[in-house]
Amino acid sequence: MNNHSNNNNYLLAGAFALLLGSSAGALAQADQDMAEVFQDHCASCHGSDLGGYLAPPINATTLKGRSPTALRSILMTGSFDTLMPPFYGKLTDDEIRGVIKYLQTTPKQPNPAWTLEDTRKSIKVLVKDESTLPAKPTYTIDDMTNIIGVAARGKYGRGAGSKAVFINSKTHQKIGEVATGTAAHIIEFNPANPRWAYVKTDTAEIFKVDLYSMQVVRSVKTGFNGPGIGISRDGKYIMAGSFVPHNATILDANTLEPLKSFELEGIDPDGKMVSSDSGMIIGTPYADIFAIALENAGQVWVVDLKEGFPVTKIEKVGRHLHDAFLTHGGKKLMIASYDDSIVAAIDLEKREIIKKLEAGCVPHVGGGSAVVVDGRTLGFGTNFGDCDKTVVSVWDLDKMEVVKQVPVAGGTESPAAHANAPYVAVDIISKDRRARTVQLIDKKTLEVVKTLDVGGHAYFPEYSADGKFLYISAGYNGDEVVVYDSNSLQKVAAIPMESPAGIFSRGRVKYMTRGLSPDEIGSLK
Amino acid sequence: MRLAIVILGAILALPVQAASPYVGQNKATASCAQCHGLRAPAEGSIFPKLSGRDPEYLKKALRHYRDKTRHSEIMNAMAGSLSDEDINDIVSFYSNVKP
């Protein structure tokens, strides 16, 4: 979009309206223009419906009584300890003032429609004949499992800085990148064919990436906002879920054609019928199913990948569900519930709740971790810790009981582990100097033994597939991914990129959950 | 006695004179990097790159913004609260970063 022409429209519309003596028309046009500014610059984080997403809701209710002058300075300079970028120079002063006025007078919008047909029409085919693609990687790599993908958000959550960056985790060299237009959020690797990866953005676009030639071959848009994406064990299906609107869609992983869409609604644990955001979506090596969390409805749905895609609903799992990880060959799912600070263990085979385990304070398990120590399988769960209790919960996943709550320096977002690495890494996200750090918990003693000063806002640690290196995003203000030796914890490399966030090793398709045996899934076959 | 005064003077003066790129990095992260980045500003933004720039120029520019002898609504606000020591630290950091 061209800001200036937009702004001119605004002024022009105003001038005409004055001439005609009709201010209602001008207001409508101004609102229309500011709605466009909001959708083009703010919606990928604050939600297309003004209802919040990664960033807080900004609408007439939440901004009531806020000083427009104070809001203007936040828009101009950004907010240092969050992802909010400075819009000075990006938007004109009239646009900044105009969008604030628009937001302070506009209520949260109703859940918009996004149909299967909208999804189908959004498919872009960039490589028509996939048989023309190279038969093997066009770069040197021992094993595709060594690929690490980084979701680079870009400072503005969109634009030239937004991309998925792929790195050879043996050499720490960048091997390719694909532009995603808006902030990349999740990268999934096809478990059945090493050449395909799927990148999902915050604006619910999915890019099918050919890792051999490092290019996008197709893309599709499944909604307005939402990071949820999972892939089936046979690599044939993708399921994508949205915050805006409240839906989820099953797609053909090859063509990205939508096959079925689900309206996410249900009765929450308090007996109220609610429309719901999509939380995590996960495929499992144990069966041809997807599990999806309905955040607000507190339900987990199990979708069978057969004729009609039937759904089994598991109700009353928790209040405000979010992310999850698998254990026991993918038969059990550990899912975090923000509002009652528990992690619920779900039996995907029997399709019922096994137990609810204590999980610190506002649990966010990220990709989760599980390690086998002295014959016990221990699960690790991080939590945002928006209260005094900042711990990492350790559960015995066989007995489904809490083993220990390890005190850490602050709130945490994602634990990383590897069968061959001695430490479980957790990212401290408390909004002060601690945000620069990552703490390491010794697998055996279950105590914090070291704090790494990574810089920036360090988060989303991930081990390389062989466990020899620990990759960490220095996040916003850090603008690099930092690599450490897993044993000596010496810094060995830094790879610059704009606002890196999630890091995804292709090793995940082999070990299912980070920390388990590097051939966990192979052993199931 | 005289020697003691000289030494004491040197010790007292030390923290003021020795600009630290390490301290500067923290201060730059808090005050400047949001727009100018630690190494480079965001792609497609209008903010000038500070890394690798001439230290004398950077110091002068920051002092002028602080003292409002150079006008920019946003820079006057951002630099307004910086001390000479802050400026020296920040400049010591940026001028030593490879662009």
Interface residues (C-beta under 8 A of the other chain):
Chain A: S73 M76 T77 G78 S79 F80 P85 P86 Y88 G89 K90 G154 K155 Y156 G159 A160 G161 G455 G456 N477 G478 D479 E480 P496 E498
Chain B: Q25 T29 A30 A33 Q34 C35 G37 L38 R39 A40 A42 E43 G44 S45 I46 F47 I74 A77 M78
